[in-house]
Structures are given as C-alpha cells and as structure tokens.
Amino acid sequence: MSYATERRSNPTAWAAFWVGLLGLILMPIPAFIGLILGGGLSLIAAVLVIIALLKGLARRGKGIAPVVFAGIFVLLTWGGISLGGGIWW
C-alpha cells in the first residue's frame, strides 16, 4: 500500500469510541436499565478497544487516540456501575 492510498484512521477505533461514549452516557439510568444498556455497550466497546488497539499497533500507531479515549470511557462506565450507577441512581 503506497503512502497516497494508506488510510490514516482506524474505523474500529472510532466504533469503539462511539459505543463506549454511548455506554457511558446511558449508564446512570436507574432501575437496572443503565446496567443493562450501559454495561452491555461497554462490554462491546471493550472488545472493540482490544481489536482496534491490535490493528493500530500493527499499523505503527495510526488511529490509537480514539482507542485510548474509548478505553477511558469503558473504565469510567465500569467504575460508575461498581458505585451503583444504573442500579440505584
């Protein structure tokens, strides 16, 4: 692949970013709705983060920034759930 046709972004990383952000936004909904929606989306985002990280590392670090933010979103969602988010508040 030449430099002119090389893709500069990582679509899997952006998918992980948006799914992780949506999971973080939906997590605070009470009555176990946030646990199911936010927690489920954060699990999907965690899998996408791993895939995107491996793809980005194989491409010498291209597209790593959204992966880092997606990982932060996943950790914040899991931390919020462990404190009762999506269950009680």
Sequence and secondary structure as in RCSB ss.txt:
>XXXX:A:sequence
MSYATERRSNPTAWAAFWVGLLGLILMPIPAFIGLILGGGLSLIAAVLVIIALLKGLARRGKGIAPVVFAGIFVL
LTWGGISLGGGIWW
>XXXX:A:secstr
  TTT   S HHHHHHHHHHHHHHHHTT TTTHHHHHHHHHHHHHHHHHHHHHHHHHHTTTTT HHHHHHHHHHH
HHHHHHHTTTTTT 
